[in-house]
Amino acid sequence: MTGPLEGIRVLDFSRHLAGPFAGMTLGDLGADVIKVEAPGRGDDTRSFPPYWNGESCYFMSTNRNKRSVTLDLRTEQGQTIARKLAAESDIVLHNLRTGAPEKLGIGYEQLREVNERLIYCTISAVGSDGPDKDRSGVDLLMQAYGGLMSITGEEGRPPVRVGTSLVDLTCGANAVQGILAALYFRERTGHGQKIESSLLEGQVSWMTYHAVSYFASGEPPKRLGSGHASVAPYGAFATRDGFLVVAVVNDGLWSRFCEAIGRTELLDDPRFTTNPDRCAHSGELQQELEATLVQDDAATWAAKMDAAGVPCSPVNSLDTVLNLPQVLHREMVVDVEHPTVPGLKLPGIPIKFSETHGTVRLPPPLLGQHTDEVLGAIGYSVDDVQGLRNAGVI
């Protein structure tokens, strides 16, 4: 098998990041993903720099294991083709704004008429109903709107976004969870259904302990940099040649940590006896520890803490991470054959199976690369396809 979702077809109308990430994940797990794009333009991210041999690195990062079909959904012929494809699909995925799918003939009720078993997943900024349902959303905006930026960065400094598009990627991952659950439900009942995943709701759900602490105290959380309100020492500490991240999450580790850095006298300091004590005096603790840690380099300290079983790491840059022996051993960097990008490498598949392995079977597609193939499989002749192309439908 090519993966646990072999035999499942996904019709992916999404673009940008959240939807394409969800579609790619399903493709990695074996699904046949047909990516529908606008003729001549395609997914907007095809134009996002930087480029590798003329292809957008951004686009290629989330669109492997898909076949690209160009289709103008503003035309009656384009909508007819979309319905034919939906009739033979298991899942439809899109991130169009509220009301747009219906205008393009691909709304839930419209496609349900041709396929009652269809699982229809829509990705949006804040959800399809409610007072803000028409709000547009991109990751940066939603990091601010949903509160993530309020707890990211350091107190007294301007707010910053998380370094990757975490809100988009969370939303895409949530969409995949919902789709898989709906597939399981359909196996038991025969019924398809509509699923929604929004940037806002995914972000709010990830507030977890921050939200509950606010409900308890009435005080919103502050920006703590790499620190933590509930655990100390926990964060990035300056060493002689860079920063070392340390996570001492219980009192047993605190004892081992102090022994590893040669500061056992701190164990008798009443300010630092228990984790609540250390949290209450975190600023003083930071000063005490950095006075010691700056005396040696991060790698030396990390080796001592690893030997003592204390969670720690130097702050690795991406070039280091992508060459870590563990990353390479777990096949989290994959070589992919691409028609125009020799030597293409992509991040690997993070979910491992003992029996039904996920695979990278297709490179990120060129725009419309599979249009003729896909339309031919649903009954369009060579002449039909050429006529559609001449009319600008594909």
Residue pairs with C-beta under 8 A, 6 or more apart in sequence:
1 30
1 355
1 356
2 30
2 359
2 361
3 28
3 29
3 30
3 31
3 353
3 356
3 357
3 358
3 359
4 29
4 30
4 353
4 356
4 358
5 26
5 29
5 30
5 31
6 30
6 31
6 356
7 30
8 26
8 30
8 31
8 32
8 90
8 91
8 183
9 31
9 32
9 33
9 34
9 88
9 89
9 90
9 91
10 23
10 26
10 27
10 31
10 32
10 33
10 34
10 89
10 90
10 91
10 92
10 93
11 34
11 36
11 82
11 85
11 86
11 89
11 91
11 92
11 93
12 19
12 20
12 23
12 33
12 34
12 35
12 36
12 66
12 93
12 94
13 19
13 36
13 73
13 92
13 93
13 94
13 95
13 96
13 101
13 106
14 20
14 22
14 23
14 93
14 94
14 95
14 123
15 37
15 43
15 44
15 45
15 95
16 43
16 44
16 45
16 95
16 138
16 168
17 45
17 62
17 139
17 165
17 168
17 169
17 172
18 95
18 123
18 168
18 169
18 171
18 172
18 175
18 197
18 199
19 93
19 94
19 95
19 123
19 172
19 175
20 35
20 43
20 45
20 62
20 63
20 172
21 62
21 168
21 169
21 172
21 173
22 93
22 121
22 123
22 172
22 173
22 175
22 176
22 179
22 197
23 33
23 35
23 63
23 66
23 93
24 33
24 62
24 63
24 64
24 65
24 66
25 172
25 173
25 176
26 33
26 91
26 176
26 179
27 33
27 64
27 65
27 66
27 362
28 64
28 65
28 349
28 351
28 358
28 359
28 360
29 351
29 358
30 356
30 358
30 359
31 65
31 90
31 91
32 67
33 65
33 66
33 67
34 66
34 67
34 69
34 85
34 89
34 370
34 374
35 43
35 63
35 66
35 67
35 68
35 69
35 365
36 69
36 70
36 71
36 73
36 82
36 85
37 43
37 68
37 69
37 70
37 71
37 367
37 368
38 70
38 71
38 72
39 70
39 71
39 72
39 368
39 392
39 393
39 394
40 70
42 68
42 70
42 367
42 368
43 59
43 63
45 56
45 58
45 59
45 62
46 55
46 56
46 59
46 367
47 56
48 56
48 57
48 58
48 59
49 56
49 57
49 58
50 56
50 57
51 57
52 60
52 341
52 344
53 340
53 341
53 342
54 340
55 338
55 340
55 341
55 364
59 364
60 338
60 341
60 344
60 346
60 363
60 364
61 346
61 347
63 364
63 365
64 336
64 346
64 360
64 362
64 363
64 364
65 360
65 361
65 362
66 362
66 364
66 365
67 362
67 365
67 369
67 370
67 373
67 374
68 365
68 366
68 367
68 368
68 369
68 370
68 371
69 85
69 368
69 370
69 371
69 374
69 375
69 394
70 367
70 368
70 371
70 394
71 78
71 81
71 82
71 371
71 393
71 394
72 78
72 392
72 393
72 394
73 79
73 82
73 104
73 105
73 106
74 104
75 391
75 392
75 393
77 388
77 391
77 393
78 393
78 394
79 104
79 105
79 106
81 375
81 378
81 380
81 388
81 393
81 394
82 104
82 105
82 106
83 105
83 106
83 110
83 111
83 114
84 114
84 378
84 379
85 374
85 378
86 92
86 106
86 111
86 114
86 115
86 118
87 114
87 115
88 115
88 378
89 115
89 118
90 117
90 118
90 119
90 183
91 118
91 119
91 120
91 121
91 179
91 183
92 106
92 111
92 118
92 119
92 120
92 121
93 121
93 123
93 175
93 179
94 101
94 106
94 121
94 122
94 123
95 122
95 123
95 124
96 104
96 122
97 124
97 134
97 136
98 124
98 128
98 133
98 134
101 107
101 108
101 110
101 122
102 110
108 120
108 122
108 194
111 118
111 120
112 118
112 120
112 192
115 192
116 191
116 192
117 186
117 190
117 191
117 192
118 192
119 179
119 182
119 183
119 186
119 192
119 193
119 195
120 192
120 193
120 194
120 195
121 175
121 178
121 179
121 182
121 194
121 195
121 196
121 197
122 128
122 194
122 195
122 196
122 197
123 171
123 172
123 175
123 196
123 197
123 198
123 199
124 133
124 137
124 196
124 197
124 198
124 199
125 135
125 136
125 137
125 142
125 198
125 199
125 200
126 132
126 133
126 135
126 137
126 198
126 199
126 200
126 201
127 133
127 196
127 198
127 200
127 201
128 196
135 145
137 145
137 199
137 200
139 161
139 165
139 166
139 167
139 168
139 199
140 161
142 148
142 167
142 199
142 200
142 203
143 149
143 152
143 161
143 162
143 166
143 167
143 203
144 159
145 200
146 167
146 199
146 200
146 203
146 204
147 203
147 204
147 207
148 162
148 166
148 167
148 203
149 159
149 160
149 161
150 159
150 220
150 221
150 223
151 210
151 221
151 222
151 223
151 224
152 159
152 160
152 161
152 162
152 223
153 159
153 160
153 223
153 225
154 223
154 224
154 225
155 222
155 223
155 224
155 225
157 223
159 223
167 199
167 202
167 203
168 199
170 199
170 202
170 203
170 206
171 197
171 198
171 199
171 202
172 197
173 202
174 197
174 201
174 202
174 205
175 195
175 197
178 195
178 196
178 197
179 195
182 192
182 193
182 195
185 191
185 193
186 192
186 193
204 211
209 230
210 221
213 219
213 221
213 229
214 220
214 221
221 229
222 229
224 235
225 235
225 236
226 235
226 236
226 245
227 234
227 235
227 282
228 234
228 235
229 279
230 279
231 247
231 248
231 249
231 275
231 279
232 248
232 275
232 278
232 279
232 282
232 285
233 246
233 248
233 254
233 257
233 278
233 282
233 285
233 286
233 289
234 246
234 247
234 248
234 249
235 245
235 246
235 286
236 243
236 244
236 245
236 315
237 243
237 244
237 245
237 246
237 286
237 289
237 290
237 293
238 290
238 293
238 294
239 293
239 294
239 296
239 297
239 298
239 301
240 294
240 295
240 296
240 297
240 298
241 297
241 298
242 297
242 298
242 314
242 315
243 298
243 314
243 315
244 293
244 298
244 301
244 302
244 312
244 313
244 314
244 315
245 312
245 313
245 314
245 315
246 257
246 289
246 305
246 310
246 311
246 312
247 311
247 312
248 254
248 257
248 310
248 311
249 311
250 275
251 274
251 275
253 309
253 310
253 311
254 267
254 272
254 275
254 278
255 267
256 308
256 309
256 310
257 305
257 308
257 310
258 264
258 266
258 267
259 308
260 301
260 304
260 305
260 307
260 308
260 310
261 289
261 292
261 293
261 301
261 304
261 305
262 292
263 288
263 289
263 292
266 272
266 288
267 273
270 277
271 277
271 278
271 280
271 281
271 284
271 285
272 278
272 281
272 285
278 285
293 301
298 314
298 315
299 314
301 312
302 312
302 313
302 314
305 311
305 312
306 312
316 324
321 327
322 333
327 333
330 348
330 352
331 348
331 349
332 347
332 348
332 350
333 345
333 346
333 347
333 348
334 345
334 346
334 347
334 348
334 349
334 360
335 343
335 344
335 345
336 344
336 345
336 346
336 360
336 363
337 344
337 363
338 344
338 363
338 364
339 363
339 366
340 366
341 363
344 363
346 360
348 360
349 358
349 359
349 360
351 358
352 358
368 394
371 385
371 394
372 382
372 385
375 384
375 385
375 388
375 394
376 382
376 385
380 388
385 394
388 394
